[in-house]
């Protein structure tokens, strides 16, 4: 799954920091039900042009960020699914686990047409940082060249 979220993707009210709309799966790698559901989420992510799906890996329950997320979202078991519209936490998703059920729910509840890609946004930030570093190094090189040549 490419859209993996971490604690930093949520605010203190359990809303998504970026105004994303979609369904978020909290899973553990060792959970049999999660192993069945993850391919469904991956299939939705690859096939749907309208609906965003995200995942939070809660496998390392000793990790402080994972503990915080589990506490904040009151996660008692796996898989647990929440849904968000424009970043706002709308609550637990209690619908069917088939691709059709999830897509239908997403479209009926304002998540269609708002496909987001967390990985793309994070990569864009990295590219921008690298660009500025390159720009600064270029300017430093130019200044050094002018001074010594």
C-alpha positions as CSV (number, residue, x, y, z in Angstrom):
1,X,0.0,0.0,0.0
2,X,1.6,3.3,-1.1
3,X,-0.5,5.8,1.0
4,X,0.8,5.0,4.5
5,X,-0.1,7.6,7.1
6,X,1.7,8.3,10.4
7,X,0.9,10.3,13.5
8,X,2.1,13.5,11.9
9,X,-0.7,13.2,9.3
10,X,-3.4,13.7,12.0
11,X,-4.1,16.8,14.2
12,X,-5.1,16.8,17.9
13,X,-8.8,16.3,16.9
14,X,-8.0,13.2,14.9
15,X,-8.6,15.0,11.6
16,X,-6.2,14.7,8.7
17,X,-3.7,17.5,8.5
18,X,-3.9,17.7,4.8
19,X,-7.5,18.2,3.7
20,X,-7.8,14.7,2.4
21,X,-11.0,12.8,1.8
22,X,-11.0,9.0,1.9
23,X,-11.0,5.9,3.9
24,X,-8.2,5.0,6.3
25,X,-7.5,1.5,7.3
26,X,-5.7,0.8,10.6
27,X,-4.1,-2.6,10.3
28,X,-1.6,-4.9,11.8
29,X,0.6,-7.1,9.6
30,X,0.0,-10.2,11.7
31,X,-3.8,-9.9,11.5
32,X,-5.5,-12.4,9.3
33,X,-8.5,-10.2,8.5
34,X,-6.1,-7.3,7.6
35,X,-4.2,-9.6,5.3
36,X,-7.5,-10.3,3.4
37,X,-8.5,-6.6,3.4
38,X,-5.2,-5.0,2.4
39,X,-5.4,-6.3,-1.2
40,X,-8.9,-4.8,-1.5
41,X,-7.6,-1.4,-0.5
42,X,-4.6,-1.7,-2.9
43,X,-7.0,-2.6,-5.7
44,X,-9.2,0.4,-4.9
45,X,-6.2,2.7,-4.8
46,X,-4.9,1.4,-8.2
47,X,-8.3,1.1,-10.0
48,X,-10.3,4.1,-8.7
49,X,-9.8,7.5,-10.1
50,X,-12.2,9.0,-7.6
51,X,-11.7,7.5,-4.2
52,X,-8.6,7.8,-1.9
53,X,-7.7,5.0,0.5
54,X,-4.9,5.2,3.1
55,X,-3.5,2.9,5.7
56,X,-1.9,3.1,9.1
57,X,0.4,0.2,10.1
58,X,-0.2,-0.5,13.8
59,X,2.0,-3.6,13.9
60,X,4.6,-2.2,16.2
61,X,2.4,-1.6,19.3
62,X,5.5,-0.6,21.3
63,X,6.1,2.4,19.1
64,X,5.0,5.6,20.8
65,X,3.4,7.1,17.7
66,X,1.4,3.9,17.1
67,X,0.3,3.9,20.8
68,X,-0.8,7.5,20.5
69,X,-2.8,6.7,17.3
70,X,-4.4,3.6,18.8
71,X,-5.4,5.6,21.9
72,X,-6.6,8.7,19.9
73,X,-8.8,6.6,17.6
74,X,-9.8,4.1,20.4
75,X,-8.6,1.1,18.3
76,X,-9.3,-2.1,20.1
77,X,-8.9,-4.6,17.2
78,X,-8.0,-4.9,13.6
79,X,-8.9,-4.0,11.0
80,X,-10.4,-0.7,12.0
81,X,-11.6,1.7,9.3
82,X,-12.3,5.4,9.6
83,X,-13.6,7.8,6.9
84,X,-12.7,11.4,6.3
85,X,-14.3,14.2,4.2
86,X,-12.1,17.3,3.5
87,X,-9.8,16.2,6.4
88,X,-12.6,15.9,8.9
89,X,-12.9,12.6,10.8
90,X,-16.4,11.4,10.2
91,X,-16.1,8.3,12.4
92,X,-15.8,4.5,12.0
93,X,-16.7,2.8,8.8
94,X,-19.0,-0.1,9.6
95,X,-19.9,-1.2,6.1
96,X,-19.0,-4.2,3.9
97,X,-15.4,-5.2,3.3
98,X,-15.8,-5.8,-0.5
99,X,-14.4,-3.4,-3.0
100,X,-17.9,-2.6,-4.3
101,X,-19.2,-1.8,-0.8
102,X,-16.3,0.5,0.0
103,X,-16.5,2.4,-3.3
104,X,-20.3,2.7,-3.0
105,X,-20.0,4.1,0.5
106,X,-17.3,6.5,-0.5
107,X,-19.3,7.9,-3.4
108,X,-22.5,8.2,-1.3
109,X,-20.6,10.1,1.4
110,X,-18.8,12.8,-0.4
111,X,-15.4,11.2,-0.9
112,X,-15.6,10.6,-4.7
113,X,-13.8,13.0,-6.9
114,X,-11.3,14.0,-4.2
115,X,-8.5,11.5,-4.9
116,X,-5.4,12.4,-3.0
117,X,-2.0,11.0,-2.9
118,X,-0.1,11.5,0.3
119,X,3.1,10.0,-1.2
120,X,3.0,12.6,-4.0
121,X,2.6,15.5,-1.6
122,X,5.5,14.2,0.6
123,X,7.7,13.7,-2.5
124,X,6.9,17.2,-3.7
125,X,8.1,18.6,-0.4
126,X,11.3,16.6,-0.7
127,X,11.8,17.9,-4.3
128,X,11.3,21.5,-3.2
129,X,13.8,21.1,-0.3
130,X,16.3,19.6,-2.7
131,X,15.7,22.4,-5.1
132,X,16.4,25.1,-2.5
133,X,19.5,23.2,-1.3
134,X,20.8,23.1,-4.9
135,X,20.0,26.8,-5.3
136,X,21.9,27.8,-2.2
137,X,24.9,25.6,-3.2
138,X,24.9,27.2,-6.6
139,X,24.9,30.7,-5.2
140,X,27.7,29.8,-2.7
141,X,29.7,28.3,-5.6
142,X,29.2,31.5,-7.6
143,X,30.3,33.7,-4.7
144,X,33.4,31.6,-4.1
145,X,34.2,31.7,-7.8
146,X,33.9,35.5,-7.8
147,X,36.1,35.9,-4.8
148,X,38.9,33.7,-5.8
149,X,38.9,34.1,-9.6
